[in-house]
Amino acid sequence: MPGTVTNSKCKELFPHEDVLNLNKFFGDPSGKNGDVDPKWFKDNIVKWTPPYPMFFNASGQQFKTMKLHKKVVDVYTAAFTEVLEHFGKDNIKKLHLDQSGGSYNYRLMRGGSRLSVHSWGIAIDMDPARNPWPSAWHEGMLNHDFADILEKHGLWWRGRPGDNDPMHFQAAWRY
């Protein structure tokens, strides 16, 4: 069963996902006219090179780098490095753990009126073609050992029982 690792590490490292706590911890990305604040972006968003090749699920193009908030880079690097060590490149490809929908994206939540956590550069979507939103995780979707590794390092998985976004991992806790 996925989610055998508790999310206590996420609660130790990162804030709750509500906007006030995210802004306090990561800074407020909101700029003028519905755009990202360019100074906030310049000061906080960095290019991250994943420890193994990752590809944009929609086009198949390789990500040379992905954009993340500077405060989460070490956690993402450690988590994905352990994924590489645990699975190896061949199994990563076989399990589609090299497929991503991306990370930083300044936008509203789908179907919502508040910013998505992707707007702070603290979330990543993995293999969205096989883990669509909204749906509950089930066998055949994202590998549960992969989810456990990312949770162990402090990322919150939205594929836990009772949630509906199995592709999504974030550096902010939910409940």
C-alpha positions in Angstrom: 0.0 0.0 0.0 1.4 3.4 -0.9 2.0 6.0 1.8 3.5 3.7 4.3 5.9 6.5 5.2 4.4 9.1 7.5 4.4 12.7 6.4 6.0 13.9 9.7 9.2 14.8 7.8 7.3 17.2 5.6 5.7 18.9 8.6 9.2 19.3 10.1 10.7 20.9 7.0 7.9 22.8 5.3 4.8 24.9 6.1 1.2 24.0 5.6 -0.1 24.6 2.1 -2.3 27.6 2.9 -1.3 30.8 1.1 -0.3 32.7 4.3 2.1 30.0 5.5 3.5 29.5 2.0 4.1 33.3 1.6 5.7 33.5 5.0 8.1 30.6 4.3 8.8 30.9 0.6 7.9 34.6 -0.1 4.9 36.0 -2.0 5.2 35.3 -5.7 2.2 37.5 -6.6 3.0 40.4 -8.8 0.8 42.9 -10.7 -2.0 42.1 -13.1 -2.1 38.4 -12.3 1.6 37.8 -13.1 4.4 36.6 -11.0 6.5 39.2 -9.2 9.7 39.4 -11.3 11.9 40.3 -8.3 10.5 37.3 -6.3 11.1 35.0 -9.3 14.7 36.2 -9.7 15.5 35.9 -6.0 13.9 32.5 -5.4 13.4 30.3 -8.5 16.5 28.4 -9.6 17.3 25.8 -12.3 17.5 22.3 -10.9 19.1 19.4 -12.8 17.5 16.1 -11.9 19.9 13.3 -11.1 18.6 11.2 -14.0 17.1 12.2 -17.3 13.4 13.3 -17.0 11.0 13.9 -19.9 8.0 16.2 -20.3 5.1 13.7 -20.4 3.1 15.6 -23.0 5.9 16.0 -25.6 8.5 13.5 -24.7 11.2 16.3 -24.7 13.9 15.9 -22.1 14.1 18.5 -19.3 17.6 19.7 -19.2 16.6 21.6 -16.0 13.4 22.2 -14.1 12.6 25.3 -12.1 12.3 25.0 -8.3 12.3 27.3 -5.3 15.9 27.5 -3.9 14.7 26.3 -0.5 13.5 22.9 -1.9 16.4 22.0 -4.2 18.4 19.9 -1.6 15.3 17.9 -0.7 14.4 17.2 -4.4 18.0 16.3 -5.2 18.3 13.9 -2.2 14.9 12.3 -3.0 15.5 11.8 -6.7 19.1 10.6 -6.1 17.7 7.9 -3.8 15.2 7.0 -6.5 18.0 6.5 -9.0 20.0 4.4 -6.5 17.0 2.3 -5.5 15.6 1.6 -9.0 18.4 2.2 -11.5 17.9 3.8 -14.9 16.4 0.8 -16.6 13.6 0.4 -14.0 13.1 4.2 -13.8 12.3 4.1 -17.5 10.2 0.9 -17.2 8.1 2.4 -14.3 7.7 5.8 -16.0 9.5 7.5 -13.1 11.3 9.6 -15.7 8.0 11.2 -16.9 6.9 14.5 -15.5 4.3 17.2 -16.1 6.7 19.8 -14.7 7.4 21.8 -11.6 7.3 25.6 -11.3 4.2 27.1 -13.0 2.7 30.4 -11.9 -1.0 29.6 -12.1 -4.3 29.1 -10.2 -5.2 25.7 -8.9 -7.3 23.7 -11.4 -10.9 24.6 -10.8 -9.9 27.0 -8.0 -9.4 30.6 -7.3 -6.2 30.5 -5.3 -2.6 30.0 -6.5 -1.4 26.4 -7.1 1.5 25.4 -5.0 3.4 25.1 -8.3 3.4 28.9 -8.2 6.0 28.8 -5.4 8.2 26.3 -7.3 7.7 23.7 -4.6 5.8 21.0 -6.5 6.3 18.4 -9.2 3.9 16.3 -11.2 5.0 12.8 -12.1 3.7 10.7 -14.9 0.4 12.6 -15.4 -0.6 10.4 -18.3 -1.0 7.4 -15.9 -1.9 9.3 -12.8 -4.6 11.8 -13.8 -6.2 14.4 -11.7 -8.8 13.9 -10.2 -8.4 10.2 -9.3 -7.6 8.0 -6.4 -4.4 6.0 -6.5 -4.7 2.3 -7.4 -2.4 -0.5 -8.4 -0.8 0.1 -11.8 -0.4 3.8 -11.2 2.7 5.5 -9.7 5.0 3.1 -8.0 4.4 3.1 -4.2 8.2 2.7 -3.4 8.8 5.8 -5.4 6.2 7.7 -3.4 7.6 6.4 -0.2 11.1 7.6 -1.1 9.9 11.1 -1.9 7.8 11.2 1.3 10.8 10.0 3.4 12.7 13.0 2.2 9.9 15.5 3.2 7.7 15.8 0.1 3.9 15.5 0.6 2.2 13.0 -1.8 -1.3 13.9 -3.0 -1.9 10.2 -3.9 -2.4 9.2 -0.3 -5.8 7.5 0.6 -8.5 10.2 0.6 -6.7 12.5 -1.8 -7.2 12.8 -5.5 -3.9 13.9 -7.3 -1.6 10.9 -7.5 0.9 12.6 -9.8 1.6 15.5 -7.4 4.3 15.9 -4.8 4.9 19.1 -2.9 7.1 20.7 -0.2 4.1 21.7 1.9 1.9 19.6 4.0 -1.8 19.2 3.5 -3.5 17.7 6.6 
